[in-house]
């Protein structure tokens, strides 16, 4: 697919509007644009691919069903990032299809797939700066086994897959955050920040990305398993009968984070809980998190990168985490017994 054809074809709704920075990138010879490979491109990765296609050469490693649809008619996007069909995304279905020209890699795979995808693309990852925009804690440490330059990241935008090769961006609740995780990745980080900004993706540079990852994970630790177990949207976590469980999950996570040397943005668990119950849960009340969909569709969840991770670290530090241990066990049982068998 010709990466020069990176503008959108309007398909109704809000058209994709290009900033001056993007237009400058578009006028640039395609061979001089940065080449980015997105690994594990589902809802998050394909949405990023579509948004970045106007300012970079984008290769998206995705499932064959998405690859076929994109090759046939382009990547369809709708929502707050614009509505249109993007022609500048080249789908990839295996490491043998990755061109040598790739400058930077972004991994957006589910955390449960990080090790498998890192092994599959080990030859591609080697010596290339790689950013993780994934849920959960611990993905960057896995990636660091395969490349010496790792960028950690968080993204809180609400993405979903509508159909093969068709994604929807429902809302943006906060800018993405990117920061050096390990190795000499400062130049790569600055380059990626510039690319995101040129593509009009709200983004901030994090001076402490480990703190940022834990700060985002707190919301997922607090509400995702609750929604998965109760088959309910995020608002259920604010119910009077559930609040005590949520508060206990968060308090345990705060103690474990402290033992790990993580300095969270809130002075105490109570400060975070006030924010959670007054701002975050009401703001996401009608949203069903990814763990809910994983359970409903019989897929493996990211529980071991959230509550299960907190429980494991608690054991390592001698910190009791009974609530996180219990919740993780319940979700694992549901995974092992789909349909309630």
Secondary structure in CASP SS format (residue, H / E / C, confidence):
PFRMAT SS
TARGET T0000
AUTHOR 0000-0000-0000
METHOD secondary structure of the structure
MODEL  1
X C 1.00
X C 1.00
X C 1.00
X C 1.00
X C 1.00
X C 1.00
X C 1.00
X E 1.00
X E 1.00
X C 1.00
X C 1.00
X C 1.00
X C 1.00
X C 1.00
X C 1.00
X C 1.00
X C 1.00
X C 1.00
X C 1.00
X H 1.00
X H 1.00
X H 1.00
X H 1.00
X H 1.00
X H 1.00
X H 1.00
X H 1.00
X C 1.00
X C 1.00
X H 1.00
X H 1.00
X H 1.00
X C 1.00
X C 1.00
X E 1.00
X E 1.00
X E 1.00
X E 1.00
X E 1.00
X C 1.00
X C 1.00
X C 1.00
X H 1.00
X H 1.00
X H 1.00
X H 1.00
X H 1.00
X H 1.00
X H 1.00
X H 1.00
X H 1.00
X H 1.00
X C 1.00
X C 1.00
X C 1.00
X C 1.00
X E 1.00
X E 1.00
X E 1.00
X E 1.00
X E 1.00
X C 1.00
X C 1.00
X H 1.00
X H 1.00
X H 1.00
X H 1.00
X H 1.00
X H 1.00
X H 1.00
X H 1.00
X H 1.00
X H 1.00
X C 1.00
X E 1.00
X E 1.00
X E 1.00
X E 1.00
X E 1.00
X C 1.00
X C 1.00
X C 1.00
X C 1.00
X E 1.00
X E 1.00
X E 1.00
X C 1.00
X C 1.00
X E 1.00
X E 1.00
X E 1.00
X E 1.00
X C 1.00
X C 1.00
X H 1.00
X H 1.00
X H 1.00
X C 1.00
X C 1.00
X C 1.00
X C 1.00
X C 1.00
X C 1.00
X E 1.00
X E 1.00
X E 1.00
X E 1.00
X C 1.00
X C 1.00
X C 1.00
X H 1.00
X H 1.00
X H 1.00
X H 1.00
X H 1.00
X H 1.00
X H 1.00
X H 1.00
X H 1.00
X H 1.00
X C 1.00
X H 1.00
X H 1.00
X H 1.00
X H 1.00
X C 1.00
X C 1.00
X C 1.00
X E 1.00
X E 1.00
X E 1.00
X E 1.00
X E 1.00
X C 1.00
X C 1.00
X C 1.00
X C 1.00
X C 1.00
X H 1.00
X H 1.00
X H 1.00
X H 1.00
X H 1.00
X C 1.00
X C 1.00
X C 1.00
X C 1.00
X C 1.00
X C 1.00
X E 1.00
X E 1.00
X E 1.00
X E 1.00
X E 1.00
X C 1.00
X C 1.00
X C 1.00
X E 1.00
X E 1.00
X E 1.00
X E 1.00
X E 1.00
X E 1.00
X C 1.00
X C 1.00
X E 1.00
X E 1.00
X E 1.00
X E 1.00
X E 1.00
X E 1.00
X C 1.00
X C 1.00
X C 1.00
X C 1.00
X E 1.00
X E 1.00
X E 1.00
X E 1.00
X E 1.00
X E 1.00
X E 1.00
X C 1.00
X C 1.00
X C 1.00
X H 1.00
X H 1.00
X H 1.00
X H 1.00
X H 1.00
X H 1.00
X H 1.00
X H 1.00
X H 1.00
X H 1.00
X H 1.00
X H 1.00
X H 1.00
X C 1.00
X C 1.00
X C 1.00
X C 1.00
X E 1.00
X E 1.00
X E 1.00
X C 1.00
X C 1.00
X C 1.00
X H 1.00
X H 1.00
X H 1.00
X H 1.00
X H 1.00
X H 1.00
X H 1.00
X H 1.00
X H 1.00
X H 1.00
X H 1.00
X H 1.00
X H 1.00
X H 1.00
X H 1.00
X H 1.00
X H 1.00
X H 1.00
X H 1.00
X H 1.00
X H 1.00
X H 1.00
X C 1.00
X C 1.00
X C 1.00
X H 1.00
X H 1.00
X H 1.00
X H 1.00
X H 1.00
X C 1.00
X C 1.00
X C 1.00
X C 1.00
X H 1.00
X H 1.00
X H 1.00
X H 1.00
X H 1.00
X H 1.00
X H 1.00
X H 1.00
X H 1.00
X H 1.00
X H 1.00
X H 1.00
X H 1.00
X H 1.00
X H 1.00
X H 1.00
X H 1.00
X C 1.00
X C 1.00
X C 1.00
X C 1.00
X C 1.00
X C 1.00
X C 1.00
X C 1.00
X C 1.00
X H 1.00
X H 1.00
X H 1.00
X H 1.00
X H 1.00
X H 1.00
X H 1.00
X H 1.00
X H 1.00
X H 1.00
X H 1.00
X H 1.00
X H 1.00
X H 1.00
X H 1.00
X C 1.00
X C 1.00
X C 1.00
X C 1.00
X C 1.00
X C 1.00
X H 1.00
X H 1.00
X H 1.00
X H 1.00
X H 1.00
X H 1.00
X H 1.00
X C 1.00
X C 1.00
X C 1.00
X C 1.00
X C 1.00
X C 1.00
X H 1.00
X H 1.00
X H 1.00
X C 1.00
X H 1.00
X H 1.00
X H 1.00
X H 1.00
X H 1.00
X H 1.00
X H 1.00
X H 1.00
X H 1.00
X H 1.00
X H 1.00
X C 1.00
X C 1.00
X C 1.00
X C 1.00
X H 1.00
X H 1.00
X H 1.00
X H 1.00
X H 1.00
X H 1.00
X H 1.00
X H 1.00
X H 1.00
X H 1.00
X H 1.00
X H 1.00
X H 1.00
X H 1.00
X H 1.00
X C 1.00
X H 1.00
X H 1.00
X H 1.00
X C 1.00
END
